[in-house]
Amino acid sequence: MTAQRELIAPFVGDTAAAVRAALDEGKQVLLEGQLGTLKDPDFGIYPFVTSSSTLAGYGCVGAGIPPTAYSDIIAVTKAYSSAVGGGAFMVVAALVPLFRWLALRLDVFFHLINIGA
């Protein structure tokens, strides 16, 4: 373990202090949150959420800075949400009963066509 500790030691630090110091020096700081609202534990599509808030307003909590430190928020969006891992995605899981209902009706419809009704 000592060897691994020495290997990563240069990369470990107090990031909150570094962010505050940069702001105190008048530097710009970029906070990046790539998951978005649908992955937020409070407002997202449970159970396909992450363990921490992904909304822009919570960036100050994660960075250890006050909300007044924000000067601009830039949002980049996509027209869909995706998830990794096993299991059905929430929208798909919600549509399964509808697909089953439609399949049953289509079976009846095609049966009636086949018997000439």
C-alpha angles and dihedrals in degrees: 000000000000091000092053091046091054091047095056099032094096090057098050120090148128100284094181090058091047092051092047091048091051091051091047088054090053094250123146117247124200117210114195125200112174104180105068135196098313090063095046112117092225103038103020135098100278129239089027095067136111128242098255135046114274099191121116092242091064095056089092090057093053094043096043095237132122119259088244088068090074115098101164138013119201118192124199113189141184128208096241142035126233136192137195127220135047131314134053120306111245097253091048092048090051092051097049094088090050091050091050091049091050093046091054092050092047091051090053091045094051091044090055091049091050094052091046097246 
